[in-house]
Amino acid sequence: MSATPVYQPHEKAKRVKAIVGAASGNLVEWFDFYIYAAFAVYFQHAFSTPDMSDSTKAIYVWGVFAASFFMRPIGSWLFGWIGDTYGRKQSMTISITLMAISSFLFAALPTYDQVGMAAPFLLLAVRLLQGLSVGGEYGTVATYMSEVALKGQRGFYSSFQYVTLSGGQLLASLLGVIMLMLMTKEQMMDGGWRIPFIIGGVVAILSYFARRNLEETLTEDKKKEGGGSLSELFKNNWTTFLLVVGYTSAGSLTFYVLTVYSKTYITSLGFDERIVGYMMTTALFVFMLAQPLFGILSDRIGRRASMICFSISCAIFVYPVMVIAMRYFSDSAVIVTLLLIFLLMLLSFYTSISGLVKAEMFPAHIRALGVGFAYAVGNAIFGGSAPAVALQFKSSGYENMFFIYVIVMLIICLFCSMKLPKEPEYLKHDH
């Protein structure tokens, strides 16, 4: 076994600074992206015809949420190409700029009363722009963080990608709680929903300046002919690509069920919207804090073991917890919150190493593209569609079957995870 290297204090400080810089921008990107989910209930009426039922409005708004995920493959290809050709830093600064622009555009969207049927199409257009930005964010940040992380501690350092990703969700949820304390529901629906998008645009601009000072990790010796091209990806790495899509699909689906759809699901159990906001904020906070712990665990037991733990445990518990336990204890916000936290801890076996386990599968010259594109494809088909698909199951009277669908995807993830290297020694090698 190769020994873990000893880093000088200045080298360790430099790498930690790089992790913080990349992670902070990631937090802003996902905060801006999840504002939509946190405030959808307050603006869905603004882009719909008056004669639409509430369920139809919800399905359209969550359909737009799902549609934005289909821009992610395009974003991952574009920004992955930039990251593998011109550098990770260049790719990350462009993606955060695009998110700032789209956030300000969202805040300025006209309503149906102002422009008629153009309103829902403009909503879709701006949301697709956000999807393009986030599509480029994931792969490049995962690649950058895996490359600057200290050898032998990559699980721990790379876990901060999901610390900031879940932190973005947490801040979006927390902002919703704060605004409901300061404004009535009617004020939120009457234009108050625009405020979070303005805040998101401002912090994205601040993040842009932070990212400009990052150190580049794509050195000349890592550049090769065909770097960042889809032809190179599919010519020599297509089996790896399919494997990553396989376990990303289940991971993303489970993530969006527990962090996005669960808000709608718990509300349907009879809880007040404000109470649900507190419940989600608490659960996401614990989830965020848990990521480094599960990252450290993966450095000890290996990525393969962590992925297998995720697949098996979630497949066993997601149905009985969501369908049986949460409904049985629907009179206790505390118990339902603890049940959600329990499932989020099982999910953490995956999320803490989500970007890293993908980055370690691809060579450096197509790493940003491979990670981002595989993630985007799995997310577009299975992750972002989760709330809309769940609502369709529910409207058809088969809500419980949705969780069977989740279990099937987790079983597929188990088989994909078993294809990962068996020994954790490879975690200490430079890639």
N, C-alpha and C positions, 0 to 999 in steps of 0.2 A: 504493500500500500504506500502511495506517495504521501509525504508529509505535507500538512497544510502550511503554506508559506507564512513567514513573519513579516508584517508590513511595518514600515517606518511610520511614526505618528503623522508626518506631513502627507504621506501617501494615503493613509487611511482617512485623514481629514478631507483631502481632495475628493476622494471617492464618495464619502458621505455627503459632501456638498453637492456633488453631481446628482446623487440619488434624490436629495431634497429638492433640487431645482427641477428635475424631470417630474417628480411626484407632485409637486405643487401645481404645475401646469396641468397634470392629469386630473387633479382634484377639481380645478376650475372647469375643464372640459366636461367632466361628468356632472358637475353641479348644474351647468348650463343645460345639459342634455336632459337631466331628470327633473328640472323645473316643470317641464311639460307634464310628466306623470303626476307630480305633486299638486299641480294646479288645474289639471284637465277638467275636473268637476266644476270649476268656476268659469271656464271660458267655452265649454262645449256648446252652450246655447248661442254664443255670439256668432258662430259660423254655420248655423243651421236654420232651416226654414221654420217658421213659427208652428206649423202643423205637425212637425216631427214629434214622435213620442220620446220620452227620456231615454228609453232603452236603445232606440235607433240612433239618437245623438251620441250616446256612449259608444256604440259599436263603430260609428264613423270616426270618432275622435281616436279610439284605440286602433282602428284600422289604419289611420294616418301614422300613429305611433309605430305600428308594424311595418308600414310601407317605408318608413325612414331607414329601417334596417336593410332594405334592399339596395340602398345607396352605399352601404358599408363595403361591399366587395369592390365597387368602383373606387371608393376612397382609399381602401387598403392597397389596391393596385397602384393608384396614382402616387400616394404618399410613400408606399413601399418602394416604388421605383425611385422616387426622389431620395429616400433614406439610404438605399443601397447604391445609388449612383453619386449623389452629391453630399451625403452625410446625414446622420440621424438628427443633428441639431437643426439643419435647414428644414427638414421635414416637420419637426415639432413646432418651429416658429411659424411656419405657414399654416399649419392646422389650427393653432390657437388664434391666429388672425382671422381665419375663416369663421371660427366659432364666435368671435366677438362681433363680426359683421352680422351673422345670422341672428344673434341674440337681440341686437338693436332692431333688426327688421321685424322680428317677432313682436317686440314691444309696440311697434308702429302699425301692426296689421289692422286693416279696416274690417268692420263687422258686416254681417249680412244686411243689416238695416242700412248701411252706408253704400255698399257696392253690389248687393244682391248675390247672385250665384258665383260671382268672382271670389267672394270671401273664402269658401271652403277650398277652392283651388289655390288661392294664395297661401292659406294655412299649410296645405300639402307641399307647396313649392319651398317655403322657408324651412319646413321640417326636413325635407329631403336634403337641403343644404347643410343642416345640422348633422344629418346622418352621414353625409360625405366627410365632414370634418372629423367626427368621432371614428369613422371607418379608418382614417389615416392615423388616428391617435394611438389606438391599442397596440398595433404591431410594432410601431416605431418605439414607443415607450417601453414595451416589454423587451425589445431587442437592446435598447440603450441600457436599461437597468440590469439586464443579465450580463452585459459587457463591462460595466463599471463596478459591479458587485465584487466583494472580496472572495477569492477562491476558497471553497470549502464552506462558505456562508451565503451562497447565492439564494438559498431558500428564504433565509431571514431577510436579506436586503430586498429581494424581488417581491416579497410579500407586501411591501409598501405600495406597490401598484394598486392592490385591492384595498389597502388602508385608505388611500386617497380616492379610489373609485367609490367605495362604500361611504367614504367621508363626503363625497359630492352628493350622494343620495341623502345622507344624514343631514347635511346643511340645507338641502332642498326641502326635506321634511320638516326640519326645525324652523325654517323660514315660514313654512305654511302655518305652523303652530303659533309663531310670534305674530304673524299678520292677522290670524283669527282672534288674537288677544287684543289687537289694536283696531280691527275693523270688523264690521258685521258681515255676515255671509252675503247680504245684498250688495254691500259696498265692494266686496271682492268680485262679485259677478258683474258689477257695473263699472268695470275698468281697473279695479284694484289688482287684477291678475297680471296686468302689464308691468307692475313695479318689479317683480322678481327678474324679469328678462332684462330690464335696464341694469339692475344690479349685476346680473351675469355678464353683460357686455362690458361693464366697467372693470370687473375683476379679471376678465379675459385680457384686457389691454395691459393691466399690471403684470399679468403672467407672461405676456409677450416679452416685456423688458427683462424679466428674470431669465427667460430661456435664451435670450441673446448672449448671455454670459456663460453658457454651458460649454464644457470642453468636448470636442468631437472625439468619437470612438472609432469611426470608420477610417482606419489608417490605410496608406497606399498598399501595404502588403496584403490587406484583406480584399482589395478590389480585384475583380477578375472579369474577363470578357463574358458578357451575358449577365452580369450582375443586375439584379432588379427586374429581369425579364420573365414573363410568364412562360415563354418557350423553354428557358433554362429550368424553371421550376417544375414544369410537367415532364420534361425530357428525362431528368435524372433524379427527381424527388417526388414523383407522383404518388408512390405508395405511402411515403411519409405524409404528404399532403392529405390523403384520404384518411389516414389514421388520426391526424390532428382534427380534421373535420368531425370524425366520429365521436371523439370524446368531448370536443367543444360543444357539439349539438346538445348533448345531455347536460353538460355543465351549465351552459347558457340558459337552457330551458328551466332547469331547477332554480337557477339564480333569479330569473325574472318571475317565476311563480312565487318565490318566497319574499322577494324584495319589492315587487311591483303589484302583481295580481293579489297578493295576500291582503293588501289594504282594502281592495274592493270586496274580497271574500270575507274578511273580518267584519266589515261594515254590514254585509248582508246577514250576519249572525244577530244583528240587532243593536250593535254598539253605536253610540253617538260619534259623529265625524271627528269632533274635537278629541274625544277619548282615543279613537283609533290613531289620530296623529301622535298622541303621547306614546301609545303602544309601539308604533312603528319607529319613532325616534329612539326610544329606549332599546329596542331590539337591534336596530342598525348601529347604535353606539357600541353595544357589546360585541357585535359582529366585527366592527372595525378594529376594536382593541385586540380581538382574538387572532387576527391575521399573522402578526409576527410570531406568535407562539406556535401556530401550525406550520409556519415557514421554518422555524427552528427544528420542529419535529421532522419535517421532510429532509432536512440536512442530516438527520440521524438515521432514519429508516429508509430513505430513498423516495424518489418521485413515484415509482411504480406502486409501492406499498400505500402511499398516500392516496393515489388515484383509485386503487382497489377498495380501500376503506370508504372513500366517498361513494363509489358506485353501489357497493353492497349495503351500507348503512342507510343511505337515502332510499334505495329501492325497498328496503324492509319497512322503514318508518313513515315515509311520506303519506301513504294512504291512511293508516290508522290514526296518525296524529291530526292530519287536516280534516278528514271526513268524519272520524268517530270522536276523538278526544276533544277537538275544538268545539264541536257542536254540543257535546255532553256538558262541557264547562262554559257554555256561552253566556252564563250569568256572572262570570268572573274574569275581569280584564287582566288581572294579575296572572292567573293560570294560563290564559290564552297567550299572553305575552311570553311567558316562560316556555310554553310549547313551541312558539315560533323561534325563540332563541335556541332551543334544543336542535331544531332542524337547521338553523343557520350555522351551528357549530359543526354539524355533519357536512354541510356544504363547504365549510372552511378547509377541509382536507383538499378540496379542488381549488377554491379561489385563491388561497395563499400562494399557490405555485402555478396558477393558471397560465400566466404569460411565460414564466420560466420554463415549464415543461415543454412548451411549444418551441421556445427559442433554442433550447438544447437539442432539438431534433433537426435543425437546418444549418447548413454551412453559412459562414459570415456573409458571403457575397449575395445571397438571396434570403437572408434571415428576416429582414424587416418585411419583405414582400410575403414570404412563406407564412410567417406568424400571422400577419395582418389579414391576408387573403383567406387563409384557412379559417381563422376566427370569424371573419365577416360572413363567409358562406354559411357556416354552422349557425351563427347568430341570426342571420337574415331569415333562414328557413324555420328554425325552431325556437330561438330565443325571443326575438322581438315580437313574434306572433303569439306568444303565450297568453297575454291578457285577452286578445281578440278571439283566439281559439277557445279559451276557457269560457268566455261569454257566449260563444256560439253553442258550446255544449250545454251551458246552463239554459239558454233560450229554447233549446230543443228538448229540455227535460231530462238530460243525461249528464248532469254536472259531475257526478262521481266518476264517470268514465274518463273524464279528463285526466284524473290522477292515475288511472290505469295506463294511459298514454305516456305519462311521465315515467312510470315504472318501466315500460318497454324500452324507452330511450336510455334509461339508466342501465338496463341489462346489456344493451349494445355497447354502452360506455365501458362496462366491465370487460367485455371481450377485447375492446380496443386497448384498454389499460394493461391487460395481460401481455400485450405485444411490446410494452416498454422494457428497457433493459432491466435485468433482475437485480444486479448488484449496485449498491449506492456508490461504489468507488468512482464511477464515471462522473459523479457530481463534482469531483475535485479537479477534473481536467479542464484546461482552457479549451474553448470552442472557437 
